[in-house]
């Protein structure tokens, strides 16, 4: 396979002036191809940080690896859609697809990666069959196209397809109409992963066009004489109305200067990427790092219009004083992506919290997996609770009483096994028709712990402590599944009998007790109560022995094991989120040196700078967020609260801009491939012995110095220094 990164950097020198940049810009280190192959499922195209519009190429859906609408192995283009997903395990979107053509009867064309140019905020493709060059850029709610047609083509033509998504949904209704001789407006309503999605658009052309229906309201051809000048299109997108789309267009893209819009997109990315700067001589590691940072800012994406209107979870249009967001892959992102956001994106925390609280008002619970105003209920547990609780605990602008009420309300519903949890104190497998009871209950337990934490905050309203006590007790529901004989978490029925037969390696089959995992992986899903888990496993030494086994034991996951269980080291599965905190558990038993070689192994083997550069789904930023935090030497294990455990930093120095204009730096002295163990530490010039750093110390700004060596040390081993 070609070294795409080298090719990309060589080609950058030949891009048009509008995308030419000075050397050493952080955007130059981003390789958007990383994760477009394998099972990465990432978006490729033009967007700005957290933008609703993700404008890029769409290929025919050929299966699971085309969830984003693009896979590096393919070479067939069916259009340029304005909205895509990035790193998900289910597909949707691809809405409002434009396709420049030389022949209106030809709906697809072959393309080559050699003819693509892509960098943050810009995408271009030269189509060899037709000779047409397509260029794309974007703002948060708008996309801009620039099409250059060959001189031999008399008419500049393009198709606008409202029936085409990326092949995962179906069109419920659509409509299109002209406004004057240079504008087309319309809408698409679809049913897919988002059960009732609304997308409206307003597309303005740089010169008068003729509109010809080809298939009713679902497909039209737009044409204009080819005057040898590029044809530009400005497209506003809204979930509210065509008027909202037009307002978004007028507010965000008043210019026809494509180069200026692309430069602004590049600047937006540069400013966000500058929130984390690294010192390293490893060019490959630098590319991986900044591409990871780029991927964490594809979503959550802006969902509301520029005037504050948004389509709510109740299907109604609302007016807000916050920026509504969407694409909340919370089962994945509560673990690292959202904790990272609380550090480097303080300005977005109120918007994220208010979005989630308003979703709760509109649908009666906090989001589980929210997409384009729709609750998908994808994955298990109450993953919205840790996110909003973390924001509240860290002191961001949010009503603590409202957070507690939303979390309590979400945890007390009768759906998804919660009624059984209240009645039995756990989820019996013989009474739960959906199964996955072990995973469900363990996820509920850690979310319930977060409810209890919020109840202790000033202003929560839990004056008598009753809410705290109730949810603190429920947070230990995982104990019902612990089998002291096998020393695994096992499914049990309403009479406390274990499910038989039991195979700790088997992931899925006719019945499922775990979600995308097996007993080896789910044993450790107690990040909120690690000391109790240590006790269940027999103390520090026996806990560490069992943890050691996880990384070496081999077994058959079964023929029906999902592809999500990937990136295996023994039975540790880095390609799937339930494993992401596990390596850091060594710190809790005073053995942080055991984590160091495993962390370095993950850095070296699970992240690469090629299209197949991720060992599993990007999962809307989670895989990348793990790498960013861990390569800095820190990871938040507990779902909420901000205790960041110290690992083995990959870089010599990382400077992270945090809130109030301050900077927190991690400096790794004597760092190398051999010197992977922390020997000692200083925080702001003073000796520091703890194997963790708390959120207040980080956002206060300052410097954590870690002195590295080639052999394990006693750093972080005493009980008083453990997290």
Protein Blocks (a to p, Z undefined) as FASTA:
>chain_A
ZZfklmmmmmmmmmcfklgccehiaklmpcfkgopamjlopacddddehiabacdddddd
ebjklmnopafkbccdfbjcfbdcehiabdeejiaiadddfbfklmbdcddfklpccdeh
iacdddfknopacdddddfkbccddddddfklmbacddddfkbcnhpaccfbdcdddehj
kbccdddddddfblbacdddddddfbdcddddfbljlbccdddddehiacdddddddfkb
mmlmmmmmmmmmmbfblklmmmmmmmmmmmmmmmpccddfbfklmmmmmmmmmmmmmbcc
dfbdfkopacdfkopacddfbdcdehiafklmmmmmmmmmmmmmmmlmmmmmmmmmmmmm
mnopacfbdgehiafkgaedjfklmmmmmmmmnopacdfklmmmmmmmmmmcceehlmmm
mmnopacfklmmngomlmmmmmmmmmmmmmmmmmmpghklpanommmmmmmmmmmmmmmm
pcfklopacdddfkopacddddfkbmbdfbcfbghiafklmmmmcmklmmmmmmmnopjk
lmmmmmmmmmmpccdebjklcfklghiehjacfkbfklmmmmmmmmmnopaklmmmmmmm
mmmmmpccbfklcfbdfkgolmmmmmmmmmnopacfblghoaacddddfbfbdcdddehh
iacddddehiafklmccfbdceehiacfbfcdcfklmmnopaddddddfbdcfehkamkl
pZZ
